[in-house]
Structure formats: C-alpha cells, structure tokens
Amino acid sequence: MLPILATYTLETGACGDFVTGAARWNGELVIGSFDQGACVYRGGEWVDIPLPSEMVNDVAVVGSTLWVATAEGLVAVSPDLSTVVYGEVGDDAPRASPGLNHPGANALAVLGSDLWVADVLGPVRVSDQGWRRYRWHVTGHSYQAVAACAASTWVGSEDDGLAVRGVALGSRNGKGDWHHVNALDGLPEDWVMALACAGPQAAWVGTYRHGVGRVDASGYAPVAGLEDAWVQALAVDGDTLWVGTADGLYRVTDRAEKLTSDDTWTVVVAGEELLVGTREGLMVYPR
C-alpha cells in the first residue's frame, strides 16, 4: 500500500467527490469533478472556477493557462480565474479558427506548448500556430482519450478503437495521415478508455473491459495480470505505468501490483506527488 499524503473530498471543502481531473497549476492544486464543476485550492480554501457546465472530464496546464474539458466546451482559465469558452465550430468556419469539432470535450494531453483535445467527434490541436480540427480525418465516434507523444498522436474512441498519426499501423483513412487500429488489427476490443505514451511511436492503451497493453508498429502486447481490467486512467513515470481501474490503482513495473481498491478515474504525476482521482475524492500519494 502507498502512504497517503492528503485526501480532498466534499467533506473537506473540495467541489466534488467524483474526481475526473487533477493538476498542479502555478503551484496550486486543481480538481475537476464529474458533476460538480472544478475548483482550485487558493489561500487555504477551495475556490470554484466559473464554467459553462458542471460536468468536467479533464484538466491540463499549458504555461500559465489552465484548460478544462467540459460537456459544454473547452475552457481556458487565467490565473485571475477569468475564462474563455471554446465551443463547436461550424464546417464553414476558417480552418484555423478557435473551437472544437463538438462542444463535448472529453480528454486533454499536453506536449510542450501544444494542447491536444479529444472531443466527441475527433482530435483537436491547439498550438502557437493556431487551432486544427481533425473531425474528417478519423472514423470513430465519442472519442474518450488522447495521448500526445514525441513522434505520434493517439486518440481512442468508444466504437472504432484508435486513430493514430505518426505510426504506420492499421489502415489508413483515405489520403490523410491518420491510421485506424481496432479489434480487426489486434486490439482486444474497440472501446478505448485511456491512453498514455509508451515511447515516441508507441502507446499504452486501456480498454473498457479487456485490460491494458502496449501498441506500436508491431502490434498489441497485453499487460499480464490485467487482461480483464476495466481501465479508466493511465499515467507513465519513467519505467512505471500507473493504471487506474474500476477496482483500484495498479503499479506496473516488471509485474502488475494492486495498491488500492478505489474506483479510480484519473492518475497524474505532478512533481513528487501522484494525484489519484476516485469516486470518493482526490488522494495524494508520494511518487
């Protein structure tokens, strides 16, 4: 078992118990919850962040900006808690105009100064060069996960496995540079719940009911001992893979080791801390 450094719940003043996102933002702790918004621990108390929806799916930090993925848009939050909400952009909008394929933003990933968003209809990239939406480059629906790696990008859907850019595997989608990998290509199922980088051109893939494995150009290799896990979160810390599942948190090195029995929905490596969001609150462990 891991020693607990701190626990944050509704009872201790946090905005929600069902934690779906967590981050350190300018040294402050941020929590995103399933149905009670997001909040930041500031000046010894939890302060609510103004959002268009109480349903928060993920949070991430790029520079001094906190990004919050909600059911009603992607929100950029400044240190003074002022916000800008980015919703759906129509098909007739200019290519680089700010906005999403769909207002439902489900997952976030950061690579340097770039933010990647998985919304319901596909991936979106926010960079210094502007916004780029890839709705018509992918074939799945309800994209739930995203990983931005050094030489590849991965997004996971509910019904068509993975859309991948930067790795030649699966089948190519038309003339675009995105490929698709699903159960026909060796995935244990088509519903992907979580992703994390496993190298420049490889990813850890967590599925709905059939565990987690590593995918690269050679195919899918499952993690022994977790073949039947309901995977909801993944995080990489050096040679350690953290796996959040419906029945607890696992640490994978040379083997899979169960550490808790909490229903785990987010795992974030933040400095010397491991932030673990569960249905019963946020647990902070030492790395």
C-alpha positions as protocol buffer text, in pm:
chain_id: "A"
residue {
  index: 1
  type: MET
  ca { x: 0 y: 0 z: 0 }
}
residue {
  index: 2
  type: LEU
  ca { x: 103 y: 361 z: -57 }
}
residue {
  index: 3
  type: PRO
  ca { x: 115 y: 616 z: 226 }
}
residue {
  index: 4
  type: ILE
  ca { x: -146 y: 890 z: 177 }
}
residue {
  index: 5
  type: LEU
  ca { x: -17 y: 1247 z: 197 }
}
residue {
  index: 6
  type: ALA
  ca { x: -360 y: 1410 z: 175 }
}
residue {
  index: 7
  type: THR
  ca { x: -725 y: 1344 z: 89 }
}
residue {
  index: 8
  type: TYR
  ca { x: -962 y: 1604 z: -57 }
}
residue {
  index: 9
  type: THR
  ca { x: -1339 y: 1548 z: -59 }
}
residue {
  index: 10
  type: LEU
  ca { x: -1666 y: 1742 z: -34 }
}
residue {
  index: 11
  type: GLU
  ca { x: -1640 y: 1699 z: 341 }
}
residue {
  index: 12
  type: THR
  ca { x: -1307 y: 1884 z: 345 }
}
residue {
  index: 13
  type: GLY
  ca { x: -1437 y: 2164 z: 121 }
}
residue {
  index: 14
  type: ALA
  ca { x: -1349 y: 2043 z: -231 }
}
residue {
  index: 15
  type: CYS
  ca { x: -1601 y: 2093 z: -512 }
}
residue {
  index: 16
  type: GLY
  ca { x: -1678 y: 1725 z: -561 }
}
residue {
  index: 17
  type: ASP
  ca { x: -1604 y: 1367 z: -457 }
}
residue {
  index: 18
  type: PHE
  ca { x: -1613 y: 1208 z: -805 }
}
residue {
  index: 19
  type: VAL
  ca { x: -1279 y: 1339 z: -933 }
}
residue {
  index: 20
  type: THR
  ca { x: -1224 y: 1316 z: -1309 }
}
residue {
  index: 21
  type: GLY
  ca { x: -926 y: 1552 z: -1343 }
}
residue {
  index: 22
  type: ALA
  ca { x: -643 y: 1690 z: -1131 }
}
residue {
  index: 23
  type: ALA
  ca { x: -339 y: 1910 z: -1182 }
}
residue {
  index: 24
  type: ARG
  ca { x: -88 y: 2141 z: -1021 }
}
residue {
  index: 25
  type: TRP
  ca { x: -139 y: 2490 z: -1167 }
}
residue {
  index: 26
  type: ASN
  ca { x: 117 y: 2755 z: -1073 }
}
residue {
  index: 27
  type: GLY
  ca { x: 176 y: 2551 z: -758 }
}
residue {
  index: 28
  type: GLU
  ca { x: -194 y: 2533 z: -670 }
}
residue {
  index: 29
  type: LEU
  ca { x: -399 y: 2215 z: -668 }
}
residue {
  index: 30
  type: VAL
  ca { x: -692 y: 2190 z: -913 }
}
residue {
  index: 31
  type: ILE
  ca { x: -973 y: 1934 z: -908 }
}
residue {
  index: 32
  type: GLY
  ca { x: -1228 y: 1864 z: -1181 }
}
residue {
  index: 33
  type: SER
  ca { x: -1536 y: 1665 z: -1084 }
}
residue {
  index: 34
  type: PHE
  ca { x: -1789 y: 1455 z: -1273 }
}
residue {
  index: 35
  type: ASP
  ca { x: -2094 y: 1669 z: -1194 }
}
residue {
  index: 36
  type: GLN
  ca { x: -1993 y: 1948 z: -953 }
}
residue {
  index: 37
  type: GLY
  ca { x: -1755 y: 2160 z: -1157 }
}
residue {
  index: 38
  type: ALA
  ca { x: -1392 y: 2242 z: -1090 }
}
residue {
  index: 39
  type: CYS
  ca { x: -1210 y: 2423 z: -811 }
}
residue {
  index: 40
  type: VAL
  ca { x: -864 y: 2545 z: -712 }
}
residue {
  index: 41
  type: TYR
  ca { x: -711 y: 2537 z: -365 }
}
residue {
  index: 42
  type: ARG
  ca { x: -613 y: 2900 z: -313 }
}
residue {
  index: 43
  type: GLY
  ca { x: -533 y: 3091 z: 6 }
}
residue {
  index: 44
  type: GLY
  ca { x: -624 y: 2799 z: 230 }
}
residue {
  index: 45
  type: GLU
  ca { x: -967 y: 2734 z: 79 }
}
residue {
  index: 46
  type: TRP
  ca { x: -1127 y: 2581 z: -228 }
}
residue {
  index: 47
  type: VAL
  ca { x: -1244 y: 2836 z: -486 }
}
residue {
  index: 48
  type: ASP
  ca { x: -1490 y: 2739 z: -760 }
}
residue {
  index: 49
  type: ILE
  ca { x: -1387 y: 2801 z: -1122 }
}
residue {
  index: 50
  type: PRO
  ca { x: -1665 y: 2950 z: -1339 }
}
residue {
  index: 51
  type: LEU
  ca { x: -1756 y: 2701 z: -1612 }
}
residue {
  index: 52
  type: PRO
  ca { x: -2035 y: 2652 z: -1871 }
}
residue {
  index: 53
  type: SER
  ca { x: -2106 y: 2302 z: -1737 }
}
residue {
  index: 54
  type: GLU
  ca { x: -2077 y: 2124 z: -1404 }
}
residue {
  index: 55
  type: MET
  ca { x: -1961 y: 1811 z: -1589 }
}
residue {
  index: 56
  type: VAL
  ca { x: -1581 y: 1822 z: -1606 }
}
residue {
  index: 57
  type: ASN
  ca { x: -1399 y: 1546 z: -1793 }
}
residue {
  index: 58
  type: ASP
  ca { x: -1034 y: 1652 z: -1762 }
}
residue {
  index: 59
  type: VAL
  ca { x: -797 y: 1936 z: -1672 }
}
residue {
  index: 60
  type: ALA
  ca { x: -449 y: 2022 z: -1801 }
}
residue {
  index: 61
  type: VAL
  ca { x: -196 y: 2303 z: -1775 }
}
residue {
  index: 62
  type: VAL
  ca { x: -3 y: 2473 z: -2058 }
}
residue {
  index: 63
  type: GLY
  ca { x: 219 y: 2756 z: -1939 }
}
residue {
  index: 64
  type: SER
  ca { x: 13 y: 2980 z: -1710 }
}
residue {
  index: 65
  type: THR
  ca { x: -321 y: 2866 z: -1857 }
}
residue {
  index: 66
  type: LEU
  ca { x: -545 y: 2602 z: -1703 }
}
residue {
  index: 67
  type: TRP
  ca { x: -753 y: 2416 z: -1961 }
}
residue {
  index: 68
  type: VAL
  ca { x: -1077 y: 2247 z: -1852 }
}
residue {
  index: 69
  type: ALA
  ca { x: -1262 y: 1997 z: -2071 }
}
residue {
  index: 70
  type: THR
  ca { x: -1636 y: 2012 z: -2005 }
}
residue {
  index: 71
  type: ALA
  ca { x: -1956 y: 1876 z: -2158 }
}
residue {
  index: 72
  type: GLU
  ca { x: -2032 y: 2225 z: -2293 }
}
residue {
  index: 73
  type: GLY
  ca { x: -1697 y: 2334 z: -2429 }
}
residue {
  index: 74
  type: LEU
  ca { x: -1324 y: 2370 z: -2370 }
}
residue {
  index: 75
  type: VAL
  ca { x: -1242 y: 2643 z: -2117 }
}
residue {
  index: 76
  type: ALA
  ca { x: -919 y: 2843 z: -2090 }
}
residue {
  index: 77
  type: VAL
  ca { x: -874 y: 2975 z: -1736 }
}
residue {
  index: 78
  type: SER
  ca { x: -634 y: 3258 z: -1649 }
}
residue {
  index: 79
  type: PRO
  ca { x: -466 y: 3289 z: -1307 }
}
residue {
  index: 80
  type: ASP
  ca { x: -726 y: 3552 z: -1204 }
}
residue {
  index: 81
  type: LEU
  ca { x: -996 y: 3288 z: -1285 }
}
residue {
  index: 82
  type: SER
  ca { x: -1129 y: 3477 z: -1586 }
}
residue {
  index: 83
  type: THR
  ca { x: -1232 y: 3233 z: -1859 }
}
residue {
  index: 84
  type: VAL
  ca { x: -1276 y: 3194 z: -2232 }
}
residue {
  index: 85
  type: VAL
  ca { x: -1507 y: 2917 z: -2355 }
}
residue {
  index: 86
  type: TYR
  ca { x: -1447 y: 2748 z: -2690 }
}
residue {
  index: 87
  type: GLY
  ca { x: -1743 y: 2560 z: -2833 }
}
residue {
  index: 88
  type: GLU
  ca { x: -1827 y: 2390 z: -3161 }
}
residue {
  index: 89
  type: VAL
  ca { x: -1707 y: 2549 z: -3483 }
}
residue {
  index: 90
  type: GLY
  ca { x: -1919 y: 2507 z: -3794 }
}
residue {
  index: 91
  type: ASP
  ca { x: -1792 y: 2342 z: -4111 }
}
residue {
  index: 92
  type: ASP
  ca { x: -1792 y: 2677 z: -4290 }
}
residue {
  index: 93
  type: ALA
  ca { x: -1557 y: 2842 z: -4037 }
}
residue {
  index: 94
  type: PRO
  ca { x: -1198 y: 2930 z: -4139 }
}
residue {
  index: 95
  type: ARG
  ca { x: -964 y: 2637 z: -4092 }
}
residue {
  index: 96
  type: ALA
  ca { x: -757 y: 2784 z: -3806 }
}
residue {
  index: 97
  type: SER
  ca { x: -1045 y: 2949 z: -3619 }
}
residue {
  index: 98
  type: PRO
  ca { x: -1058 y: 2865 z: -3246 }
}
residue {
  index: 99
  type: GLY
  ca { x: -1304 y: 2595 z: -3147 }
}
residue {
  index: 100
  type: LEU
  ca { x: -1388 y: 2226 z: -3138 }
}
residue {
  index: 101
  type: ASN
  ca { x: -1545 y: 1964 z: -3363 }
}
residue {
  index: 102
  type: HIS
  ca { x: -1815 y: 1921 z: -3094 }
}
residue {
  index: 103
  type: PRO
  ca { x: -1883 y: 2105 z: -2766 }
}
residue {
  index: 104
  type: GLY
  ca { x: -1828 y: 1789 z: -2561 }
}
residue {
  index: 105
  type: ALA
  ca { x: -1456 y: 1788 z: -2470 }
}
residue {
  index: 106
  type: ASN
  ca { x: -1361 y: 1455 z: -2313 }
}
residue {
  index: 107
  type: ALA
  ca { x: -983 y: 1438 z: -2265 }
}
residue {
  index: 108
  type: LEU
  ca { x: -669 y: 1652 z: -2280 }
}
residue {
  index: 109
  type: ALA
  ca { x: -298 y: 1588 z: -2342 }
}
residue {
  index: 110
  type: VAL
  ca { x: 0 y: 1824 z: -2340 }
}
residue {
  index: 111
  type: LEU
  ca { x: 318 y: 1807 z: -2547 }
}
residue {
  index: 112
  type: GLY
  ca { x: 543 y: 2105 z: -2490 }
}
residue {
  index: 113
  type: SER
  ca { x: 333 y: 2413 z: -2563 }
}
residue {
  index: 114
  type: ASP
  ca { x: 74 y: 2216 z: -2761 }
}
residue {
  index: 115
  type: LEU
  ca { x: -261 y: 2108 z: -2622 }
}
residue {
  index: 116
  type: TRP
  ca { x: -444 y: 1812 z: -2774 }
}
residue {
  index: 117
  type: VAL
  ca { x: -816 y: 1768 z: -2714 }
}
residue {
  index: 118
  type: ALA
  ca { x: -1033 y: 1464 z: -2773 }
}
residue {
  index: 119
  type: ASP
  ca { x: -1388 y: 1583 z: -2826 }
}
residue {
  index: 120
  type: VAL
  ca { x: -1686 y: 1367 z: -2920 }
}
residue {
  index: 121
  type: LEU
  ca { x: -1610 y: 1378 z: -3293 }
}
residue {
  index: 122
  type: GLY
  ca { x: -1230 y: 1367 z: -3301 }
}
residue {
  index: 123
  type: PRO
  ca { x: -897 y: 1528 z: -3210 }
}
residue {
  index: 124
  type: VAL
  ca { x: -817 y: 1899 z: -3197 }
}
residue {
  index: 125
  type: ARG
  ca { x: -471 y: 2055 z: -3173 }
}
residue {
  index: 126
  type: VAL
  ca { x: -413 y: 2394 z: -3009 }
}
residue {
  index: 127
  type: SER
  ca { x: -65 y: 2531 z: -3079 }
}
residue {
  index: 128
  type: ASP
  ca { x: 126 y: 2854 z: -3131 }
}
residue {
  index: 129
  type: GLN
  ca { x: 31 y: 2823 z: -3500 }
}
residue {
  index: 130
  type: GLY
  ca { x: -340 y: 2820 z: -3417 }
}
residue {
  index: 131
  type: TRP
  ca { x: -615 y: 2558 z: -3395 }
}
residue {
  index: 132
  type: ARG
  ca { x: -651 y: 2249 z: -3612 }
}
residue {
  index: 133
  type: ARG
  ca { x: -954 y: 2018 z: -3609 }
}
residue {
  index: 134
  type: TYR
  ca { x: -939 y: 1663 z: -3744 }
}
residue {
  index: 135
  type: ARG
  ca { x: -1306 y: 1564 z: -3750 }
}
residue {
  index: 136
  type: TRP
  ca { x: -1296 y: 1435 z: -4107 }
}
residue {
  index: 137
  type: HIS
  ca { x: -962 y: 1256 z: -4063 }
}
residue {
  index: 138
  type: VAL
  ca { x: -1098 y: 994 z: -3821 }
}
residue {
  index: 139
  type: THR
  ca { x: -1383 y: 744 z: -3835 }
}
residue {
  index: 140
  type: GLY
  ca { x: -1480 y: 664 z: -3475 }
}
residue {
  index: 141
  type: HIS
  ca { x: -1739 y: 828 z: -3253 }
}
residue {
  index: 142
  type: SER
  ca { x: -1729 y: 963 z: -2897 }
}
residue {
  index: 143
  type: TYR
  ca { x: -1354 y: 997 z: -2860 }
}
residue {
  index: 144
  type: GLN
  ca { x: -1266 y: 946 z: -2493 }
}
residue {
  index: 145
  type: ALA
  ca { x: -886 y: 956 z: -2464 }
}
residue {
  index: 146
  type: VAL
  ca { x: -580 y: 1123 z: -2615 }
}
residue {
  index: 147
  type: ALA
  ca { x: -201 y: 1088 z: -2584 }
}
residue {
  index: 148
  type: ALA
  ca { x: 48 y: 1327 z: -2744 }
}
residue {
  index: 149
  type: CYS
  ca { x: 387 y: 1157 z: -2776 }
}
residue {
  index: 150
  type: ALA
  ca { x: 720 y: 1277 z: -2914 }
}
residue {
  index: 151
  type: ALA
  ca { x: 657 y: 1150 z: -3268 }
}
residue {
  index: 152
  type: SER
  ca { x: 295 y: 1033 z: -3267 }
}
residue {
  index: 153
  type: THR
  ca { x: -58 y: 1123 z: -3159 }
}
residue {
  index: 154
  type: TRP
  ca { x: -319 y: 875 z: -3039 }
}
residue {
  index: 155
  type: VAL
  ca { x: -693 y: 917 z: -2977 }
}
residue {
  index: 156
  type: GLY
  ca { x: -930 y: 648 z: -2854 }
}
residue {
  index: 157
  type: SER
  ca { x: -1300 y: 609 z: -2934 }
}
residue {
  index: 158
  type: GLU
  ca { x: -1594 y: 412 z: -2798 }
}
residue {
  index: 159
  type: ASP
  ca { x: -1664 y: 221 z: -3117 }
}
residue {
  index: 160
  type: ASP
  ca { x: -1365 y: 209 z: -3352 }
}
residue {
  index: 161
  type: GLY
  ca { x: -1052 y: 166 z: -3142 }
}
residue {
  index: 162
  type: LEU
  ca { x: -767 y: 404 z: -3212 }
}
residue {
  index: 163
  type: ALA
  ca { x: -694 y: 684 z: -3455 }
}
residue {
  index: 164
  type: VAL
  ca { x: -316 y: 726 z: -3482 }
}
residue {
  index: 165
  type: ARG
  ca { x: -90 y: 977 z: -3651 }
}
residue {
  index: 166
  type: GLY
  ca { x: 285 y: 922 z: -3685 }
}
residue {
  index: 167
  type: VAL
  ca { x: 287 y: 540 z: -3681 }
}
residue {
  index: 168
  type: ALA
  ca { x: 223 y: 313 z: -3979 }
}
residue {
  index: 169
  type: LEU
  ca { x: -15 y: 53 z: -3843 }
}
residue {
  index: 170
  type: GLY
  ca { x: -373 y: -50 z: -3900 }
}
residue {
  index: 171
  type: SER
  ca { x: -542 y: 103 z: -4205 }
}
residue {
  index: 172
  type: ARG
  ca { x: -503 y: 449 z: -4349 }
}
residue {
  index: 173
  type: ASN
  ca { x: -807 y: 676 z: -4360 }
}
residue {
  index: 174
  type: GLY
  ca { x: -825 y: 789 z: -4722 }
}
residue {
  index: 175
  type: LYS
  ca { x: -543 y: 1020 z: -4826 }
}
residue {
  index: 176
  type: GLY
  ca { x: -490 y: 1167 z: -4479 }
}
residue {
  index: 177
  type: ASP
  ca { x: -206 y: 1091 z: -4242 }
}
residue {
  index: 178
  type: TRP
  ca { x: -424 y: 927 z: -3976 }
}
residue {
  index: 179
  type: HIS
  ca { x: -443 y: 548 z: -3941 }
}
residue {
  index: 180
  type: HIS
  ca { x: -704 y: 339 z: -3763 }
}
residue {
  index: 181
  type: VAL
  ca { x: -643 y: 41 z: -3539 }
}
residue {
  index: 182
  type: ASN
  ca { x: -928 y: -167 z: -3398 }
}
residue {
  index: 183
  type: ALA
  ca { x: -1019 y: -522 z: -3299 }
}
residue {
  index: 184
  type: LEU
  ca { x: -957 y: -642 z: -3653 }
}
residue {
  index: 185
  type: ASP
  ca { x: -595 y: -527 z: -3614 }
}
residue {
  index: 186
  type: GLY
  ca { x: -535 y: -699 z: -3279 }
}
residue {
  index: 187
  type: LEU
  ca { x: -686 y: -473 z: -3013 }
}
residue {
  index: 188
  type: PRO
  ca { x: -879 y: -673 z: -2752 }
}
residue {
  index: 189
  type: GLU
  ca { x: -1185 y: -452 z: -2814 }
}
residue {
  index: 190
  type: ASP
  ca { x: -1287 y: -130 z: -2990 }
}
residue {
  index: 191
  type: TRP
  ca { x: -1376 y: 79 z: -2681 }
}
residue {
  index: 192
  type: VAL
  ca { x: -1065 y: 267 z: -2566 }
}
residue {
  index: 193
  type: MET
  ca { x: -1095 y: 447 z: -2231 }
}
residue {
  index: 194
  type: ALA
  ca { x: -740 y: 569 z: -2156 }
}
residue {
  index: 195
  type: LEU
  ca { x: -408 y: 635 z: -2330 }
}
residue {
  index: 196
  type: ALA
  ca { x: -50 y: 720 z: -2231 }
}
residue {
  index: 197
  type: CYS
  ca { x: 277 y: 745 z: -2421 }
}
residue {
  index: 198
  type: ALA
  ca { x: 498 y: 435 z: -2417 }
}
residue {
  index: 199
  type: GLY
  ca { x: 770 y: 588 z: -2636 }
}
residue {
  index: 200
  type: PRO
  ca { x: 794 y: 828 z: -2932 }
}
residue {
  index: 201
  type: GLN
  ca { x: 586 y: 599 z: -3153 }
}
residue {
  index: 202
  type: ALA
  ca { x: 412 y: 373 z: -2902 }
}
residue {
  index: 203
  type: ALA
  ca { x: 123 y: 400 z: -2657 }
}
residue {
  index: 204
  type: TRP
  ca { x: -28 y: 226 z: -2358 }
}
residue {
  index: 205
  type: VAL
  ca { x: -393 y: 155 z: -2439 }
}
residue {
  index: 206
  type: GLY
  ca { x: -655 y: 99 z: -2171 }
}
residue {
  index: 207
  type: THR
  ca { x: -983 y: -60 z: -2279 }
}
residue {
  index: 208
  type: TYR
  ca { x: -1333 y: -73 z: -2138 }
}
residue {
  index: 209
  type: ARG
  ca { x: -1338 y: -435 z: -2021 }
}
residue {
  index: 210
  type: HIS
  ca { x: -1030 y: -605 z: -2164 }
}
residue {
  index: 211
  type: GLY
  ca { x: -732 y: -458 z: -1985 }
}
residue {
  index: 212
  type: VAL
  ca { x: -432 y: -261 z: -2096 }
}
residue {
  index: 213
  type: GLY
  ca { x: -149 y: -324 z: -2340 }
}
residue {
  index: 214
  type: ARG
  ca { x: 127 y: -160 z: -2538 }
}
residue {
  index: 215
  type: VAL
  ca { x: 76 y: -75 z: -2906 }
}
residue {
  index: 216
  type: ASP
  ca { x: 344 y: 9 z: -3160 }
}
residue {
  index: 217
  type: ALA
  ca { x: 411 y: -71 z: -3526 }
}
residue {
  index: 218
  type: SER
  ca { x: 449 y: -440 z: -3437 }
}
residue {
  index: 219
  type: GLY
  ca { x: 103 y: -468 z: -3280 }
}
residue {
  index: 220
  type: TYR
  ca { x: -61 y: -504 z: -2938 }
}
residue {
  index: 221
  type: ALA
  ca { x: 102 y: -667 z: -2633 }
}
residue {
  index: 222
  type: PRO
  ca { x: -118 y: -704 z: -2321 }
}
residue {
  index: 223
  type: VAL
  ca { x: 0 y: -640 z: -1965 }
}
residue {
  index: 224
  type: ALA
  ca { x: -4 y: -970 z: -1780 }
}
residue {
  index: 225
  type: GLY
  ca { x: -246 y: -984 z: -1490 }
}
residue {
  index: 226
  type: LEU
  ca { x: -469 y: -704 z: -1619 }
}
residue {
  index: 227
  type: GLU
  ca { x: -625 y: -871 z: -1923 }
}
residue {
  index: 228
  type: ASP
  ca { x: -979 y: -832 z: -1783 }
}
residue {
  index: 229
  type: ALA
  ca { x: -942 y: -494 z: -1614 }
}
residue {
  index: 230
  type: TRP
  ca { x: -1187 y: -208 z: -1669 }
}
residue {
  index: 231
  type: VAL
  ca { x: -927 y: 62 z: -1733 }
}
residue {
  index: 232
  type: GLN
  ca { x: -1018 y: 427 z: -1671 }
}
residue {
  index: 233
  type: ALA
  ca { x: -683 y: 608 z: -1636 }
}
residue {
  index: 234
  type: LEU
  ca { x: -317 y: 566 z: -1729 }
}
residue {
  index: 235
  type: ALA
  ca { x: -2 y: 757 z: -1636 }
}
residue {
  index: 236
  type: VAL
  ca { x: 367 y: 694 z: -1704 }
}
residue {
  index: 237
  type: ASP
  ca { x: 650 y: 781 z: -1468 }
}
residue {
  index: 238
  type: GLY
  ca { x: 983 y: 660 z: -1605 }
}
residue {
  index: 239
  type: ASP
  ca { x: 967 y: 280 z: -1617 }
}
residue {
  index: 240
  type: THR
  ca { x: 649 y: 272 z: -1407 }
}
residue {
  index: 241
  type: LEU
  ca { x: 300 y: 252 z: -1554 }
}
residue {
  index: 242
  type: TRP
  ca { x: 14 y: 357 z: -1327 }
}
residue {
  index: 243
  type: VAL
  ca { x: -322 y: 200 z: -1415 }
}
residue {
  index: 244
  type: GLY
  ca { x: -648 y: 328 z: -1270 }
}
residue {
  index: 245
  type: THR
  ca { x: -929 y: 76 z: -1289 }
}
residue {
  index: 246
  type: ALA
  ca { x: -1283 y: 29 z: -1160 }
}
residue {
  index: 247
  type: ASP
  ca { x: -1146 y: -196 z: -885 }
}
residue {
  index: 248
  type: GLY
  ca { x: -837 y: 0 z: -784 }
}
residue {
  index: 249
  type: LEU
  ca { x: -499 y: 150 z: -864 }
}
residue {
  index: 250
  type: TYR
  ca { x: -223 y: -72 z: -1005 }
}
residue {
  index: 251
  type: ARG
  ca { x: 150 y: -11 z: -1040 }
}
residue {
  index: 252
  type: VAL
  ca { x: 313 y: -195 z: -1330 }
}
residue {
  index: 253
  type: THR
  ca { x: 691 y: -242 z: -1345 }
}
residue {
  index: 254
  type: ASP
  ca { x: 802 y: -598 z: -1410 }
}
residue {
  index: 255
  type: ARG
  ca { x: 459 y: -710 z: -1289 }
}
residue {
  index: 256
  type: ALA
  ca { x: 118 y: -564 z: -1205 }
}
residue {
  index: 257
  type: GLU
  ca { x: 76 y: -483 z: -835 }
}
residue {
  index: 258
  type: LYS
  ca { x: -259 y: -373 z: -689 }
}
residue {
  index: 259
  type: LEU
  ca { x: -221 y: -85 z: -441 }
}
residue {
  index: 260
  type: THR
  ca { x: -575 y: 33 z: -365 }
}
residue {
  index: 261
  type: SER
  ca { x: -935 y: -77 z: -412 }
}
residue {
  index: 262
  type: ASP
  ca { x: -1072 y: 268 z: -501 }
}
residue {
  index: 263
  type: ASP
  ca { x: -1270 y: 319 z: -823 }
}
residue {
  index: 264
  type: THR
  ca { x: -1000 y: 528 z: -997 }
}
residue {
  index: 265
  type: TRP
  ca { x: -1074 y: 779 z: -1276 }
}
residue {
  index: 266
  type: THR
  ca { x: -761 y: 990 z: -1312 }
}
residue {
  index: 267
  type: VAL
  ca { x: -392 y: 945 z: -1231 }
}
residue {
  index: 268
  type: VAL
  ca { x: -147 y: 1234 z: -1268 }
}
residue {
  index: 269
  type: VAL
  ca { x: 224 y: 1253 z: -1193 }
}
residue {
  index: 270
  type: ALA
  ca { x: 284 y: 1606 z: -1059 }
}
residue {
  index: 271
  type: GLY
  ca { x: 633 y: 1678 z: -927 }
}
residue {
  index: 272
  type: GLU
  ca { x: 694 y: 1450 z: -632 }
}
residue {
  index: 273
  type: GLU
  ca { x: 325 y: 1369 z: -598 }
}
residue {
  index: 274
  type: LEU
  ca { x: 88 y: 1119 z: -752 }
}
residue {
  index: 275
  type: LEU
  ca { x: -262 y: 1267 z: -783 }
}
residue {
  index: 276
  type: VAL
  ca { x: -527 y: 995 z: -790 }
}
residue {
  index: 277
  type: GLY
  ca { x: -889 y: 1091 z: -855 }
}
residue {
  index: 278
  type: THR
  ca { x: -1155 y: 846 z: -740 }
}
residue {
  index: 279
  type: ARG
  ca { x: -1531 y: 838 z: -684 }
}
residue {
  index: 280
  type: GLU
  ca { x: -1456 y: 912 z: -317 }
}
residue {
  index: 281
  type: GLY
  ca { x: -1227 y: 1213 z: -364 }
}
residue {
  index: 282
  type: LEU
  ca { x: -871 y: 1302 z: -458 }
}
residue {
  index: 283
  type: MET
  ca { x: -590 y: 1106 z: -294 }
}
residue {
  index: 284
  type: VAL
  ca { x: -237 y: 1246 z: -297 }
}
residue {
  index: 285
  type: TYR
  ca { x: 43 y: 989 z: -269 }
}
residue {
  index: 286
  type: PRO
  ca { x: 422 y: 1026 z: -283 }
}
residue {
  index: 287
  type: ARG
  ca { x: 578 y: 914 z: -611 }
}
